[in-house]
Amino acid sequence: MGSEHGRRSSPHRSDTKLRVNGKPHTLSVDHRRVLLDVLREDLDLTGAKKGCDHGQCGACTVLVDGRRVNSCLLLAVALDGSDVTTVEGLSGDGGDPHPLQRAFLERDAFQCGYCTPGQICSAVGALAEAESGHPSHVTDPAAPSGRPVALDRDEIRERLSGNLCRCGAYPRIVDAVTDVTGAAGT
């Protein structure tokens, strides 16, 4: 059995269906390959970066079924049937930049830019988590459960703490997310 990318199935490969940035893909994937490598090497989506390759820096953050994940840790075959969104897919099919992408540009929320795609995908996921009522470590325990979490700068910093910026652009990253959310505080 061949796949869209011309590789043959073997005992160490499986045909894996992924919907990436709204487009369906069927790939014959080696069981040992992680999502990050499939995105970068097979689909030429190079926004997500390989930073630490251990799930500690967040440079590889993408969204899987709407939730942020470290793509360097997830075996691609385990995601069969999943919907994957990379930084390239946030703006839709040739559409305007996502509000967070615009805010990062307007706030100059990057220096070298290596971590920026992961920072933006993480922020998109973090905002969805807060909107769904998922608390963070700094969420007020008295806040009503299941309701959207009010975002202030401390809440934003905590929710993005899994994404490292070696250049130290954190204040501008928080400013960019604050611009999109209208968050207040110090």
C-alpha positions in Angstrom: 0.0 0.0 0.0 1.4 3.4 -1.0 0.6 6.7 0.5 0.2 10.2 -0.8 4.0 10.6 -0.3 5.0 7.5 -2.2 6.3 5.4 0.7 5.3 1.8 1.1 3.8 0.4 4.3 5.9 -2.0 6.3 5.7 -3.6 9.8 7.4 -0.4 11.2 5.2 2.1 9.4 1.6 2.9 9.5 -0.6 5.0 7.2 -1.6 8.0 9.4 -4.3 10.5 8.5 -3.8 14.0 9.8 -5.7 17.2 9.0 -3.0 19.8 9.1 -3.9 23.5 8.8 -7.3 22.4 7.4 -5.8 20.1 4.7 -6.1 16.3 4.9 -2.9 14.3 4.6 -2.3 10.5 4.5 1.2 9.7 5.3 3.1 6.4 5.7 4.9 7.2 9.0 7.7 5.3 10.8 6.4 4.4 14.3 9.3 6.1 15.9 8.8 9.5 14.3 7.5 12.5 16.2 5.0 15.0 15.0 7.6 17.8 14.8 9.7 15.8 12.3 6.7 14.9 10.2 5.6 18.5 10.0 9.0 19.9 9.2 10.4 17.1 6.9 7.4 15.6 5.2 5.0 18.6 5.0 7.6 21.4 4.8 5.9 23.3 7.7 9.0 24.7 9.4 7.4 27.2 11.8 7.6 24.9 14.8 11.2 24.6 15.8 13.3 21.8 17.4 14.8 23.5 20.4 15.6 21.0 23.1 13.9 17.9 21.7 12.8 17.0 25.3 9.6 19.0 25.7 11.2 21.6 27.9 11.5 24.8 25.8 8.2 25.0 23.9 9.8 26.0 20.5 7.9 23.1 18.9 4.4 24.0 20.3 1.5 23.4 17.9 -2.2 22.8 18.5 -3.6 19.3 18.3 -7.4 19.2 18.3 -7.3 22.7 19.7 -4.9 22.0 22.6 -1.4 23.1 22.7 1.2 20.3 22.7 5.0 19.9 22.4 5.2 18.3 19.0 8.7 16.9 19.7 7.2 14.5 22.3 4.2 13.1 20.4 4.5 10.1 18.1 2.9 11.0 14.8 1.2 7.6 14.4 -0.6 8.1 17.8 -2.3 11.2 16.4 -4.1 9.4 13.5 -7.3 11.3 12.8 -6.2 14.4 14.6 -6.5 18.0 13.6 -3.1 19.8 13.8 -2.7 23.6 13.5 0.8 25.1 13.2 1.7 28.8 13.2 1.4 28.7 9.4 -2.3 27.7 9.7 -3.4 30.3 12.3 -4.3 32.9 9.7 -6.3 30.4 7.6 -5.9 29.8 3.9 -4.1 33.0 2.9 -6.1 35.2 5.2 -5.2 38.0 7.4 -2.7 37.3 10.2 -4.2 35.9 13.5 -4.7 38.7 16.1 -1.8 37.3 18.1 0.5 37.3 15.1 -0.4 40.9 14.5 0.1 41.8 18.2 3.5 40.1 18.2 4.5 42.3 15.2 3.1 45.5 16.6 4.7 45.0 20.0 8.0 43.7 18.6 7.6 40.7 20.8 10.6 38.8 19.5 14.3 39.3 19.0 15.8 36.3 17.1 12.4 34.9 16.4 13.3 31.3 17.0 10.7 30.7 19.7 8.0 33.0 18.3 6.0 30.4 16.4 5.8 28.2 19.6 5.0 31.3 21.7 2.2 32.3 19.4 0.7 28.8 19.3 1.0 28.4 23.0 -0.7 31.8 23.5 -3.6 30.7 21.3 -4.0 27.5 23.3 -3.7 29.3 26.6 -6.4 31.7 25.7 -8.7 28.9 24.7 -8.0 27.1 28.0 -8.8 30.3 30.0 -12.0 30.8 28.0 -13.0 27.2 28.8 -12.5 27.8 32.5 -9.3 25.8 33.0 -7.5 27.3 36.0 -3.7 27.8 36.2 -1.5 27.7 39.2 -2.2 31.4 39.9 -5.9 31.4 39.2 -7.9 32.6 42.3 -9.2 29.5 44.0 -12.4 31.4 44.9 -13.1 32.0 41.2 -16.2 30.1 40.0 -15.4 26.8 38.5 -16.1 26.2 34.8 -16.4 29.9 33.9 -13.9 31.8 31.8 -10.8 32.7 33.8 -10.1 36.4 34.1 -6.7 37.1 32.5 -4.3 39.6 34.0 -0.6 39.8 33.4 0.3 37.3 36.1 -2.2 34.8 34.7 -0.7 35.3 31.2 2.9 34.9 32.4 1.9 31.7 34.3 0.1 30.2 31.3 3.0 30.9 28.9 5.7 29.7 31.4 6.3 26.5 29.4 7.7 28.5 26.5 11.2 29.8 26.8 12.7 32.8 25.1 16.4 32.8 25.2 16.5 36.4 24.1 14.4 37.5 27.0 11.5 39.1 25.1 9.0 38.1 27.9 7.7 41.6 28.7 6.8 42.3 25.1 5.3 38.8 24.7 3.0 39.5 27.7 2.3 43.0 26.2 1.2 41.4 22.9 -1.1 38.8 24.6 -2.5 41.6 26.8 -3.3 43.7 23.7 -5.4 40.8 22.3 -7.1 39.9 25.6 -7.5 43.4 27.1 -6.0 42.0 30.3 -5.0 44.4 33.0 -2.6 44.3 36.0 1.1 44.4 36.6 
